[in-house]
Amino acid sequence: MDEFTDLKRTERVRNRTLDDVSKVFEKNAWDDVEWNDEQKQAAVEKVNFNSATPLSEEDSRDYLLNAGKHWESFYKKHNDQFFKLRKWLDSEFPEILEANSRLVESGNESDERVVVFETGCGAGSTVLPLLECVKKSFVYCCDFSEAAIALLKSRPQYDPAVCNAFVADLTEDSTDHWPVQPNSVDFVIMLFTLSAIRPEKMPAVIAHLVKFLKPGGQIFFRDYGQYDLAQLRFKPAQCAGENLYVRQDGTLAYFFTQEEVRNLFTNAGLKEEQNALDKRLIVNRKRNLLMHRMWIQCKFSKPKP
Ligand SMILES: C[S@@+](CC[C@H](N)C(=O)[O-])C[C@H]1O[C@@H](n2cnc3c(N)ncnc32)[C@H](O)[C@@H]1O
């Protein structure tokens, strides 16, 4: 089955509503599952507990300042086997395919393309499905891990005629040497990348992205929400700040509230188009496990003058 067929399949299984708790093990996942007061209280207590004993200041400094080193080791260890291909791009961000269809249907013979820029692309979990289904696209993508970019470039689907993957640190002050032109990008994609960046650098990173967007262009964002299972699972002495943790492998994970994401992007001059909390209950039927995930998904647009 090709990626595109699989994208369509993902779309069809949305809206799985859990009306009868006794049937919870009948599906692999349920959408928009509300937490009861007891669950909310338990989550707050877990976070209070795991953040009460913080990481030492020295270790925190190392992890915050040398994030690149830890991601480089991550990709050398896992290659491209860790992050699943993002096969849901079509259903969550249909705007990209719609822009592609408009170009195809216009019969325009010119070289015009939908310009996409993925930030923190890793080894290509988003770029590869994108290249497969958005035929009239040109995709820029960057990551500060040289190993990740090398893996992506080694894939047979990687075609330099329609994709430019480059090594760059999103927290750099100057982006003048990046291959992307200001005001040239239709869609910026940022999936689970901002959470890997230390909070004081987030506004500067977003300012870079705004600069590259065309007026009318959009940023698509998806990342961890506060009280996601991943946050609750941290142990004491892994917390490097409020809602900020260091994983065993040295990589950072920040857990956002919807309001924080709103403020970060609207303060950069963008208009909020979507800000949703995706409360998903994932069911592991083999192991009888229920996992409550919290992801934030947003769309922001750059106003036209
Ligand atoms: C959690 S992974 C997500 C990868 C991919 N976006 C996905 O959703 O599968 C975070 C990615 O952000 C990259 N990253 C973290 N901080 C970065 C920075 N300052 N500049 C560029 N890339 C960064 C990491 O190397 C890693 O590939």
The ligand as an ORCA input file, in Angstrom:
! r2SCAN-3c Opt
* xyz 0 1
  C      10.937     14.964     18.525
  S      11.878     15.089     17.056
  C      10.614     15.318     15.836
  C      11.063     14.948     14.467
  C      10.012     15.159     13.367
  N       9.601     16.534     13.288
  C       8.819     14.263     13.625
  O       7.775     14.769     14.045
  O       8.925     13.061     13.431
  C      12.564     16.732     17.231
  C      13.500     17.088     16.075
  O      13.891     18.448     16.214
  C      15.287     18.555     15.951
  N      15.751     19.755     16.651
  C      15.697     19.992     17.982
  N      16.221     21.195     18.260
  C      16.606     21.734     17.078
  C      17.211     22.958     16.722
  N      17.547     23.862     17.637
  N      17.466     23.188     15.417
  C      17.144     22.262     14.469
  N      16.579     21.086     14.750
  C      16.296     20.816     16.048
  C      15.871     17.244     16.485
  O      17.121     16.926     15.938
  C      14.781     16.259     16.088
  O      15.000     15.747     14.797
*
